Amino acid sequence: MTQVVIQPSYGSKQAQQHWRDTLDQEVDYRVGFRAVTLSGQQRTALEAMHPSGEARFWGATGNHDRRMETLCTGDVVLFTGGKLVRGVGEVGCSFRNSAFADTMWVPHPDRGSWRNVYSLLSFQPTEIPYAEIWDLPGFNPNDNFQNMRFLNAEKGSAIIDGLGIETLTAITEAARQEQQVTAALAAPDAQVIAPEAVNVEHTSYTRSGGTTLVHRAEALLVQRYRATLNGVEAGRIRTAAGITDLYVVTGDGVEIIEAKRSAGHSFVRQALGQLLDYAPHSPQQTTRLTALFPTRPTERDILLLHRYGIDCVHQEDGDTFVRLPASASRRDHMMQVWASI
């Protein structure tokens, strides 16, 4: 299970200097005294994940020792400050080493060395308002995330699903398992493979400088569309099938909206599947399902949505959105399917 950590990192001058030193740029861990401070095991781990010899780093002081021992490769860190998530990172190596930490950051005057060090496999600067997190199930409005915290599984899942975070670790593991299955099925004596048969202890990582960790287009599209609703009650809810992009309640009923960053065929199919998955789990009877896109899908894909009683809404010019509704008869017919569990 991917763990999510809230890491305040921009509130003080010292934190901002740390950001400039080890997040705005990668650090060479092989040079001078810094290299000498690493144990053999720590250097081997860094070289496996960061073969270039450089990586971005962050750290935590000794008062966080117990929780930092749970930090693992692939965990997600939200770097916060000034009411914004200013960056999202994916943990690479995590270890405790005061001497190594002190080569990068001046120790805290009260809490000492930032000795709980972790590298980042991926890092993406962002400007995500806290309000987007407050809007997710389980979070409270006006929480300014002033202290480092390790989120529980439910809140962590809400962050990953709600902000559209896709880690390199998850992508790499999925690709590795696919390669394993492909190789086995291609063999002359191919057999059905049990899931445990493709599990291994180690995964190799190839970091791309262009790796996208957080998909923001969908969130921004939802924000723009939501602004057109003119005071209608709209938010996000957690269902057994996941977190909705929008859950709109009006006097006419309940609408569930799924947004996609592209109107391509594969994204239309994803929206279709997710909406049909959400509908039976709505706490109130779902009366409308809507797929939201930044451009108009093809006629074929619009008909695909309409076949299942799903409306299509797409952005046209600026803040203008066009709704292409499914027929009332098709929607009424499909509502019986939506309501069944």
N, C-alpha and C positions, 0 to 999 in steps of 0.2 A: 504494500500500500504506500503510495507516494505521500510523504509528509509535507505540510506547508508551514512555512515559518514567516512571521511578520518581523521584519528587521528594521527598526528606526535607524536612519543612516544619513540624515541631512539636516538635523535640527541645530547642531552646534558647529562652531568654526572648526573644531577638531574633526568631527565627522565629515564635514565638507572637504577638508584636506585629505582625509583617508579616501574619500570618493575619487578625488582627483588623482591620487597616487596609485590606487590599485583597482579602480573600476573603470575610470575613463581610459586607462591604458593597461596593457598586460605587463606583468613583472617577470623578469628573467630570474628563475630560481636556481640557475647554475653558476652564478657569478660570485666571486670573492668569498667573504665570510658567510654570506647567506647560504651558499652551497654546503659549507662545512657544518652548518648547524643542523642539517637534515640527517636523520638516521638512514641507514641503508634501505629499510623498508619504506620509509616515507618517500625517498627519492625514486625508488622503483615504482611506487604507485603513481607518483606525479608523471614520470616518464611514460607510463602506460597510457595515461589519459591525456597528457599534454606533450606529445613527442617533440614539438617545436622547441621545448625548453622554456616556454613562456605561458603564463596564465593570469587571469584575474583572480584576486583573493579578497576575502573578508575574514573578520575574526570577532570573537566574543571573549569577554573577560571571565575570570575564574568563578564568579558568582553564577555563571551559567553552565558550569562543568557537567552537572548531572544530565541536563537536557541535551547538551551538545554531544554527549556520548551516543545519543540515538540518531544523530544525523547520518544519512546514507546517500550514496550516489543516486542521483535522479530526483532527490527531494527538491522542492521548489521554494525559493526565497523571494518575498516581496520586499523590496527596499523602499521604505516610505519616508516622507518628510514634507511639511508644508501642505498638508491635505491632498497629497498626490502619491500614488505609487510611481516612483521615479524610475524604477527599473525592476525587471524580473529576471532572476537567475536560476540556473539548475546546478545543483551541487555536484562537484566532481570528487575530489579527495577531501577527506575530513580527518584531522589529526590534532594532537595537542603538542605544541612546541613553542615555549616562551622565547627562546633565543631567535628562532626563525621569525616569529611575529615581530620582535623588536627591531629587526632589520627593515621592516616596512612601516611600522606605526610606533609613535612615541607612546609609552605606557600611560594609562589613565592615572591621574594624580591620586585617586583614592582606591580604585579597584585593580590597579596594576596592569600587567601585560594582557594584550588581546590574544591570549595563548591558544584559544580554541580556533584553529585556523581551518578554513575550507577554501578550495579552489572552485572555479565555476566552469563547467563544461560549456554552458551557453549563457549569454547575458544580453538582454535587450533593453535599452533605455525606453521608458514609456512616460506618458503623462495621463495616468488613469485617476480620475477624481475619486476620493473616498466614497462619494455618493453611490458610485457603481457597486461598491462592495456592500454598503449599507442596504442596497436594494435586494441583495441576495438573502435567501432564507437563512435565519440563524444569526444575523448580524444586527447591531443596534445603530440607529441613526446617531450621528454626532460622536461616535467612537473615533478618537484621533490616533489610535494605535501608538501610544507614547512609549510603551515598553515592549521589549522583545517577547514574543510569545510563539509557542508551538501549538498550532490549531489541532483540535480533535479531528477524528476521521470524517465526521459529518461536515464540519465547516471547511476542512481541507478539500473535500470533494466538491463542495459548493464553489469554492474559489476556482478550482481547475476547470470545472464544467462551465461555470458562469462567466469566467473571463476568457474562455477559449484557449487555455494553455495546453500546448502539445510539446512534451519534452523529447529531447534527443534520445534519452535512455529508452523511452517507450517506443519510439520509432525504430531505433536500432534493434531492440529486442524483437519487435514484430517482424522486421526484415530477416533477422537471424532464424526465427522459427519458420518463416516461410521457406527459407533456403533449405532448412533441415527437412521439411515436409516434401518439398519439390524433389530433393535428391532421393529421398526414400521412395516416392511414388514413381520416379523415373527408372528405378531399378527393375530388372527383369522379373523379380519375385516380389513386386510391390504388394504391400498389405496396408490395411487401415491402421493408422498410427494413434496410439493413446497419447493424450496431452503430456503426460509425464515423460514420455519417451524423447521429447524434444527439449527438455529442461537441461541446462548446463549451469555450472557455477560462475563462469566468467563470460563477459561480453566485451568485444572490442569496439572502440568508438572512433569514428572519423568525424572530426569537427569541421563544419563548413562555416566560413566567415559570414555567410548569408543566411544562416539558420534562423528561422522565425520561431520564436518561443511563444509569443502571444498574438493571436489573430484579433486585430482591433476593428477590422472593417465592419463586422457584424454588429458589434456594440455601438459603433458610431451610426450605422444605418438605423438601428432600433431607436437611438436617442432622437435622431432627426424625425423619424416617423411618429414617435411618441409625442413630440412637440406639436403635432397636428391634431391631436385628439381632443384638445380644448376642454380640459378639466375632467374628462372621463376617467373613472377609476381604472388605473392600469399599474401593474407591478409584475413581479416574478414569483412563482410558487415552486416548491419542491413537490414532485410527484414520485411515485414508485418507479417511474420510467426516466426520471431526471428532472432538471430544472428548466422551466419554460423560458423562452426569450421574452414573451409578454403574455400576461393573463389579464384580459380586459373584461370588466363587468359593467353592463349597461342595463337599462330597463328591459331591453329586448332579450337578454341572455348573457351567455359567457362565450368569449372568443379566445382561442389559444393561437398565438402567432409564433412561427418559427422563421428566423432570419438566416439568410445565407449570403456569403460574400461574393457569390457569383451566380449568374443565371444559367450556367452550363448544365447540361443534362444530368451529370452525376450529382450536382448540388440539388437539383430539383428532386431527384430520387431520394436523396438524404432527407430533405424537408418533408416529403411525403411519408416516409417511414417513421420519422420522429413524431409527426403530428398524429398519425394513427396510433402510435404507441402511447402518447400522452393522454389522448381523449378519454379512454375508459377510466383513467385514474384521477380525473378532475374531481375536486370536492363538490362541485355543482355540475349539473347537467350541461355538457358542452353543446352549444347550439351553432357554433361556427368555427371552422378551422381555416387558417390563413397562412400561406407561404409568402414571405417578404423578400424581395430581391432588389439589387441596385440598378438593374436594367431589365428590360422586358425579355422573358424567356421566349423560346421558339413556340410557334403555334402548336406543334406536336406536344411540347411539354406542358403548355397551358391546358390542352385537352386531357393530358394525363392527370393533372391535378383535378380538373373538373369531373373526371370519371369517378373519382372517389369523394366528390362533394366538397372539395377544398377550393377556396378562393385563392386567386393570385393577386398580389399587390406589388407594384414595382415603382421605383422612383423614375420620374420622367425629366423634369427640369428643376434644378435647384431643390426647393423644399416641396415640390409637387409630387403627389403619389396618385397613381391610377389603380383602381380596384377592378379586377376582371372576375366577377362572381360566378361561382358554379350555379347551375339552375336550381331554383327552389325545390323542384321535385326530386332532383338528384340529392340535394342536401338532406331533405326530409327522409329519403330512403336510407342514406348512409348514417343518419343519426341513430338509427336502431343498431347499427354495427358499432358506432362509437361508444354507445352506452353499455354494450355487453362486455362482461369480464370473463 
